[in-house]
Amino acid sequence: MRWIAIGLLIILAVVRYGMWQSAPLELREGMKVRVRMRIGGEIRQAWGRSFWSQSYGNQEVEVEVPQGVEYGDEIWAEGKLEKSVTEADYTKWRLNYTMIKVNKGVGLTGGLRQWREIMIQKMLMWLPGDEGALAAGILLGGSGALSKSGTEAFRKSGLLHIVAASGYNVSVVAGWAMAVGAKIWGRRRVILFVLLCIITYVIVAGAGPAVVRAGIMGGLVWLGMAWGRKGDPGWLLVIASLIMVIIRPIWFTDIGFQLSVAATAGLIWVLPMIRRLKIIRIKSWAWFEEGLWVTVAAQIATLPLLAHYFGQVSAVAPVVNALVLWAVPWSMQLTAAAVGVGMLFPAAGQAIAWLAWPLLRYMTGVVSWSAGWPGAGGVVGKMGWGWVIGYYLVIIMIILKGNLKFK
């Protein structure tokens, strides 16, 4: 039955993607277009101006947005295209508009997105500098509040992923909802409340590909629990990814979506094999080994994609992640408590935020320090698709062989 369901989803995804590809978006220099965009993340700031871009497969259109545009707002713009960046399989356009209209975020989703902005502003007020930006990123996703030097340091050290809302965040939100709701409705009836909290968090966190994928996976897990079934994370990843492609075929070509799926696959299939090595035998250092192997597994799974799209791989990422990852859950819990309490009692929220500051300062300190290490943000050259496919075939064969060996 499982294989039949997966087969049907694959067929639907292929047909949906094929239909989307059969009508490709043809953009030309000087072409007059009208675009509709929703601000779903951090607005890029450059030269004292604000920009928002939207991807259309292997093409991207960027628009300069007026001051005052916020997360959740909708933009309608009309104008002519000007080519900004051209690569072998990617084109970026700048829209020189003659008309632009901004619709402020309204309704439930607009309200939730505005609530996100309020929470971010509180964190930045309580925790100035990159520490506040890191707290906001860990809890809600996004690196837009980081300073330029801070963003570059996180990129070089391979830690930008910790300021992206993903599966861990969804798991924590579901756990909180379960702990609170179970006392009110009981463990069976609380599932709907958990699902509602997951959906709310996905919207507040920006509904990007990574957090949507995590939300679908989390929702499937909790629905399975309601029906008395355990979820296999590998199958859930496949199902969630296929559902996303069916809903929005453009996500299949989204770099963030591809990296998110690859990293999750690494944690599901590569990490168990690496854990069997048990190189560090000292129990007091087990946390370091776990953090190291988690990062190595994700790095192995995402390496060819990083090399293909960016030609850069941070050689120091495994060690830096091992030094930092243990502090992420504690920071997230304290930051969430600060925001939750601070909405009603600002002084108490400020006090709790101060408790999170040493952890956040530790992380930004390690990142700044490691960004100067040899191999940080190293350039390896871009990898062609043939090499990417070959790499993954080898990894799959190793996983299959390893599973047979250890059974």
C-alpha positions in Angstrom: 0.0 0.0 0.0 2.9 2.4 0.9 4.6 1.8 -2.5 1.3 2.4 -4.3 0.8 5.7 -2.5 4.4 6.8 -3.2 4.1 5.7 -6.9 0.9 7.8 -7.3 2.6 10.8 -5.7 5.6 10.4 -8.0 3.4 10.3 -11.0 1.5 13.4 -9.9 4.7 15.2 -9.2 6.2 14.4 -12.5 3.0 15.4 -14.4 2.7 18.6 -12.4 6.4 19.5 -13.0 6.1 18.6 -16.6 3.1 20.8 -17.1 4.9 23.7 -15.4 8.0 23.1 -17.6 6.0 22.9 -20.8 5.0 26.6 -20.4 8.4 28.1 -19.4 8.6 31.8 -18.5 10.3 33.6 -21.4 11.7 36.9 -20.3 13.6 39.4 -22.5 15.6 42.6 -22.1 13.2 45.6 -22.2 10.2 43.4 -21.9 7.2 45.0 -20.2 5.8 42.8 -17.4 3.5 43.0 -14.4 4.5 41.1 -11.3 2.9 40.2 -8.0 5.1 39.5 -5.1 4.6 38.8 -1.4 7.3 39.8 1.1 8.0 36.5 2.8 11.4 37.1 4.3 14.1 39.7 4.9 14.2 42.6 2.5 17.7 43.0 1.0 19.3 46.3 1.9 22.0 47.9 -0.4 23.2 51.4 -1.0 20.5 52.8 1.3 17.8 51.2 -0.8 15.5 48.1 -0.3 15.1 45.2 -2.7 12.9 42.1 -2.9 13.3 39.4 -5.4 11.2 36.4 -6.5 12.4 33.3 -8.3 10.8 31.8 -11.4 12.7 28.5 -12.0 16.2 29.5 -13.2 15.2 33.2 -13.4 14.9 35.8 -10.8 13.2 39.2 -10.8 14.3 41.9 -8.4 12.3 45.0 -7.5 13.3 48.0 -5.5 10.6 48.4 -2.9 9.4 51.6 -1.2 10.4 52.5 2.4 7.9 51.1 4.9 7.3 47.8 3.1 7.1 45.1 5.7 7.0 41.3 6.0 3.7 40.0 4.7 2.9 42.9 2.4 1.9 42.3 -1.2 3.5 44.2 -4.1 2.1 44.8 -7.6 4.7 46.4 -9.9 4.7 47.1 -13.7 7.7 48.1 -15.8 10.5 47.0 -18.1 13.1 44.3 -17.4 16.8 45.0 -17.3 19.3 42.1 -17.2 21.3 42.2 -14.0 23.2 38.8 -13.8 23.7 36.2 -16.4 25.2 32.7 -15.9 25.0 29.4 -17.7 21.8 28.3 -16.1 20.6 31.4 -14.2 19.4 34.9 -15.1 18.6 37.7 -12.8 16.5 40.7 -13.9 15.9 44.1 -12.4 12.4 45.5 -12.9 12.5 49.3 -13.6 8.9 49.9 -12.7 6.6 52.7 -13.8 3.9 51.7 -11.4 4.1 50.0 -8.0 1.3 49.3 -5.5 1.7 48.0 -2.0 -1.1 46.1 -0.2 -0.4 45.8 3.5 -0.7 42.4 5.0 -4.3 41.7 6.0 -6.3 38.8 7.4 -5.0 35.9 9.5 -1.7 35.4 7.7 -1.1 39.1 7.6 -1.7 39.4 11.3 0.6 36.4 12.1 3.4 37.9 9.9 3.0 41.3 11.7 3.2 39.4 15.0 6.5 38.0 13.8 7.9 41.5 13.2 6.8 42.5 16.7 8.6 39.5 18.2 11.8 40.2 16.2 11.8 43.9 17.2 11.4 42.9 20.9 14.4 40.5 20.6 16.5 43.2 18.9 15.6 45.7 21.6 16.4 43.3 24.5 19.5 41.9 22.9 21.3 44.6 20.8 23.8 43.7 18.0 24.3 40.3 16.3 23.2 38.5 19.5 19.6 39.7 19.1 19.7 39.0 15.4 20.9 35.5 16.1 18.2 35.0 18.7 15.5 36.1 16.2 17.0 33.9 13.5 17.2 30.8 15.7 13.6 31.2 16.8 11.8 32.5 13.7 14.4 32.0 10.9 16.1 34.6 8.8 19.5 36.3 8.8 18.4 39.7 7.6 18.9 41.4 11.0 22.6 40.3 11.2 25.2 42.8 10.4 27.1 42.5 7.1 30.2 41.3 8.8 28.2 38.9 10.9 26.4 37.4 7.9 29.8 36.9 6.2 31.3 35.3 9.3 28.3 32.9 9.5 28.7 32.0 5.8 32.4 31.4 6.0 32.1 29.2 9.1 29.2 27.2 7.5 26.6 28.1 10.2 24.0 30.1 8.3 21.7 27.1 8.6 21.1 27.8 12.3 19.3 31.0 11.4 16.9 29.2 9.1 13.6 27.9 10.5 13.6 24.1 9.8 12.7 20.7 11.2 14.2 21.3 14.6 12.1 24.4 15.2 8.9 22.6 14.1 9.7 19.7 16.4 10.2 22.0 19.4 6.9 23.9 18.6 5.1 20.5 18.4 6.6 19.4 21.6 5.6 22.6 23.4 2.0 22.3 22.0 1.8 18.6 23.1 3.1 19.3 26.6 0.5 22.1 27.1 -2.4 20.6 25.2 -2.2 17.1 26.6 -3.0 18.4 30.1 -6.2 20.1 28.7 -7.6 17.7 26.1 -5.7 14.4 26.6 -3.0 12.9 24.4 -5.3 11.7 21.6 -7.4 14.8 21.2 -4.5 17.1 21.4 -3.3 16.2 17.8 -5.4 18.9 16.2 -4.1 21.5 18.5 -0.5 20.4 17.7 -1.2 20.6 13.9 -2.7 24.0 14.3 0.4 25.2 16.2 2.6 23.7 13.5 0.7 25.6 10.7 0.8 28.8 12.7 4.5 28.5 13.2 5.1 27.8 9.5 3.3 31.0 8.6 5.0 33.1 11.2 8.4 31.7 10.2 7.8 32.9 6.6 6.5 29.7 4.9 9.8 29.1 3.0 10.6 25.8 1.4 12.6 24.4 4.3 10.0 25.2 7.0 7.1 24.1 4.8 8.8 20.8 4.2 9.4 20.4 7.9 5.8 21.4 8.7 4.4 18.8 6.3 6.7 16.1 7.7 5.8 17.1 11.3 2.1 17.1 10.4 2.3 13.6 8.9 4.1 12.3 12.0 1.4 13.6 14.3 -1.4 12.4 12.1 0.3 9.0 12.1 0.3 9.1 15.9 -3.4 9.9 15.9 -4.0 6.8 13.8 -1.7 4.7 16.0 1.1 4.4 13.5 4.8 5.3 13.8 6.3 7.4 11.0 9.4 6.3 9.1 11.4 9.6 8.7 12.7 8.5 5.3 9.3 7.9 3.9 8.0 11.1 5.4 10.7 13.1 3.8 9.9 11.5 0.4 6.2 12.1 0.8 6.6 15.7 2.1 9.0 16.6 -0.8 6.6 15.1 -3.4 3.6 17.0 -2.0 5.6 20.2 -2.1 6.5 19.7 -5.8 2.9 18.9 -6.6 1.7 22.1 -4.8 4.4 24.4 -6.2 6.6 22.8 -9.0 8.9 25.9 -8.8 10.2 24.6 -5.5 11.9 21.7 -7.2 14.3 24.2 -8.7 14.7 26.2 -5.5 18.2 26.0 -4.1 17.0 26.2 -0.5 14.5 23.4 -1.0 17.2 21.1 -2.6 19.7 21.8 0.2 17.0 21.3 2.9 15.9 17.9 1.5 19.6 16.8 1.0 20.6 17.8 4.6 17.5 16.0 6.1 18.3 12.9 4.0 21.9 13.1 5.3 20.6 13.1 8.9 18.2 10.2 8.2 20.5 7.8 6.2 24.1 9.0 6.5 24.2 9.9 10.2 23.4 6.4 11.6 26.3 4.9 9.6 28.7 7.6 10.9 27.5 7.1 14.5 28.7 3.5 14.4 32.3 4.6 14.2 32.3 5.8 17.8 35.7 7.5 17.5 35.4 9.4 20.8 35.1 7.0 23.8 35.1 9.6 26.6 31.5 10.1 27.8 32.0 13.7 28.8 32.9 14.5 25.1 29.9 12.7 23.7 28.2 16.0 23.0 31.1 17.2 20.8 31.1 13.9 18.8 27.3 14.1 18.3 27.5 17.7 17.0 30.5 16.8 14.8 28.8 13.8 13.2 25.5 15.6 12.7 27.3 18.3 10.7 29.5 15.9 8.8 26.4 13.9 7.7 24.6 17.1 6.5 27.8 18.2 4.8 28.3 14.9 3.0 24.7 15.1 1.7 24.8 18.8 0.6 28.5 19.0 -0.6 27.8 18.5 -4.3 24.9 21.0 -4.4 27.0 23.6 -2.6 29.8 23.0 -5.0 27.5 23.1 -8.0 25.6 26.3 -7.1 28.2 28.3 -5.2 31.6 26.6 -5.8 32.2 27.1 -2.0 32.4 24.7 0.9 33.5 25.6 4.4 36.2 23.1 5.5 35.8 24.3 9.1 32.0 23.8 9.3 32.0 20.3 11.0 34.3 21.5 13.9 32.5 24.9 14.3 29.1 23.2 14.3 30.2 20.7 16.9 31.3 23.6 19.1 28.1 25.6 18.7 25.1 23.3 18.1 24.7 22.2 21.7 23.9 25.9 22.6 21.2 26.3 19.9 18.3 24.4 21.7 19.0 26.2 25.0 19.1 29.6 23.2 15.8 28.8 21.4 14.0 27.8 24.6 15.2 30.9 26.5 14.4 33.2 23.6 10.9 31.7 23.1 10.3 32.1 26.9 11.5 35.7 26.8 9.2 36.6 23.9 6.2 34.7 25.4 6.5 36.2 28.8 7.6 39.6 27.4 4.4 40.1 25.5 2.6 40.5 28.8 5.4 41.5 31.1 8.2 43.3 29.2 10.5 43.6 32.2 10.4 39.9 32.8 10.9 39.2 29.1 14.0 41.4 29.2 15.3 39.5 32.2 14.9 36.1 30.6 16.5 37.4 27.4 19.6 38.3 29.4 19.8 34.7 30.5 20.1 33.8 26.8 22.8 36.4 26.1 25.9 34.4 27.3 24.9 31.5 25.0 24.3 33.8 22.0 27.5 35.7 22.7 29.4 32.4 22.8 28.0 31.4 19.4 28.7 34.8 17.7 32.2 34.7 19.3 33.0 31.2 18.0 31.7 32.2 14.5 33.7 35.4 14.3 36.9 33.5 15.5 36.4 30.5 13.1 35.7 32.7 10.1 39.4 33.6 10.0 40.6 30.0 10.1 42.3 28.5 7.0 39.7 26.8 4.8 36.7 28.9 6.0 34.5 29.7 3.0 37.0 27.8 0.8 36.5 28.0 -3.0 36.4 24.5 -4.7 35.1 25.4 -8.1 31.7 24.7 -9.5 30.7 21.0 -10.0 28.7 20.0 -13.1 25.4 18.1 -12.9 27.1 14.9 -14.1 29.4 14.9 -11.1 26.6 15.7 -8.8 24.5 12.8 -10.0 27.6 10.5 -9.8 28.4 11.6 -6.3 24.8 10.8 -5.1 24.8 7.4 -6.8 28.0 6.5 -4.9 26.5 7.7 -1.6 23.3 5.7 -2.2 25.4 2.5 -2.9 27.4 3.0 0.2 24.3 3.5 2.3 22.7 0.4 0.8 25.8 -1.7 1.4 26.2 -0.3 4.9 22.6 -1.2 5.8 23.0 -4.7 4.6 26.3 -5.1 6.5 25.0 -3.9 9.8 21.7 -5.8 9.7 
